[in-house]
């Protein structure tokens, strides 16, 4: 059986920074252009059975002019949760989709697009109104952006 430490070491080669939040929750900060490659390589090395992405959390960092994306990854069979974190420019929040290689991210990508305006390049399912009502989408508002007025 593959140890959790070897899986964690795998993420280190992509990390530009590491942090620990909460007791023992490891965060690996990765350049946005490397997120898809990280998951492709992880799948190639460890397989689909070695993890799942439980959540994609987007946060508007208005003062920094960035949007933070946190991919909560549960490593299996250990059930240790780690975070793959990346940052996008607020004015052009585009990142490659994972939906074609990890279908379980479908709702997370659609929700993050609808609420924050992040474009997951290559996701054919993105549309407004997935989580937000039509009166908000017709105004072109992304309700989780801090300057949205919602």
C-alpha positions in Angstrom: 0.0 0.0 0.0 1.2 3.5 -0.9 1.8 5.7 2.2 0.2 9.1 2.6 3.6 10.7 3.0 4.5 9.6 -0.6 1.3 11.1 -1.8 2.0 14.4 0.0 5.6 14.4 -1.4 4.0 14.2 -4.9 2.2 17.5 -4.3 5.4 19.2 -3.0 7.0 19.1 -6.5 4.1 21.4 -7.8 3.9 23.7 -4.7 5.3 27.2 -4.7 4.4 27.4 -1.1 3.0 25.2 1.7 1.0 26.1 4.7 -0.8 24.4 7.5 -4.3 25.5 8.5 -6.5 24.0 11.2 -4.7 21.2 13.1 -2.7 19.3 10.5 -4.6 20.5 7.3 -1.9 20.8 4.7 -2.3 23.5 2.0 -0.2 23.3 -1.2 -0.2 26.6 -3.1 0.2 25.8 -6.9 0.4 28.1 -9.9 -3.0 28.1 -11.7 -1.5 26.9 -15.0 -0.2 23.8 -13.1 -3.4 22.6 -11.4 -4.7 20.4 -14.3 -1.2 18.9 -14.8 -0.9 18.2 -11.1 -4.2 16.1 -11.1 -3.4 14.4 -14.4 0.0 13.3 -13.1 -1.5 12.3 -9.7 -4.0 10.1 -11.5 -1.3 8.6 -13.7 0.9 7.7 -10.7 -1.7 6.7 -8.0 -5.0 6.1 -9.9 -8.5 7.4 -9.6 -9.1 5.4 -6.4 -6.4 7.3 -4.5 -8.5 10.5 -4.0 -11.6 12.5 -4.6 -12.2 16.3 -4.7 -14.9 17.0 -2.1 -15.2 20.7 -2.7 -14.0 23.7 -4.7 -14.2 26.8 -2.6 -13.8 30.2 -4.3 -13.0 33.4 -2.4 -13.0 36.9 -3.7 -9.9 38.8 -2.5 -11.0 42.2 -3.6 -8.0 44.0 -2.0 -5.5 41.8 -3.7 -7.4 41.8 -7.0 -7.4 38.0 -7.0 -9.8 35.1 -6.7 -8.6 32.2 -4.6 -9.6 28.7 -5.5 -9.2 25.9 -2.9 -9.6 22.3 -4.1 -10.3 20.1 -1.0 -8.8 16.7 -1.8 -9.4 13.7 0.3 -6.6 11.1 0.0 -7.7 7.5 0.1 -7.8 5.2 1.9 -6.3 7.4 4.7 -9.1 9.9 4.4 -6.7 12.8 5.0 -7.9 16.1 3.6 -5.5 18.5 1.9 -6.0 21.7 0.0 -4.7 22.5 -3.4 -4.8 26.3 -3.5 -4.3 28.6 -6.5 -5.0 32.3 -7.3 -6.5 33.8 -10.4 -6.5 37.4 -11.6 -9.9 38.9 -10.7 -10.1 40.7 -14.0 -9.5 37.5 -16.0 -10.4 34.5 -13.8 -9.7 31.6 -16.1 -8.3 28.1 -15.3 -8.4 24.8 -17.1 -11.3 22.6 -16.3 -10.9 19.2 -14.5 -14.4 18.0 -15.4 -13.2 15.8 -18.3 -10.7 14.0 -16.1 -12.5 14.2 -12.7 -16.2 14.3 -13.4 -17.0 14.8 -9.7 -15.9 18.4 -10.0 -19.0 19.2 -12.2 -21.0 21.0 -9.6 -18.1 22.7 -8.0 -16.9 24.3 -11.2 -20.5 25.3 -12.2 -21.1 26.8 -8.8 -17.8 28.7 -8.8 -18.5 30.0 -12.3 -22.1 31.1 -11.5 -21.3 32.8 -8.1 -17.8 34.2 -8.8 -17.4 34.4 -12.6 -14.5 31.9 -12.8 -14.2 30.4 -16.3 -13.2 26.8 -16.3 -11.7 26.6 -19.8 -12.9 23.5 -21.6 -16.0 22.8 -19.4 -18.9 22.5 -21.8 -21.5 22.7 -19.0 -20.8 26.2 -17.7 -23.8 28.5 -17.8 -25.3 31.2 -15.7 -28.4 30.3 -13.7 -27.0 27.0 -12.4 -27.2 28.3 -8.8 -28.2 31.9 -9.2 -31.6 33.2 -10.1 -32.2 34.7 -13.5 -32.8 38.2 -12.2 -29.2 38.2 -10.9 -27.7 36.6 -14.0 -29.5 39.0 -16.3 -27.8 41.9 -14.5 -24.4 40.2 -15.1 -23.8 40.1 -11.3 -21.6 37.5 -9.6 -23.1 37.5 -6.1 -20.0 36.3 -4.2 -17.8 39.1 -5.6 -17.4 41.6 -2.8 -18.2 44.5 -5.0 -21.4 42.9 -6.5 -23.8 44.9 -4.3 -25.7 41.8 -3.5 
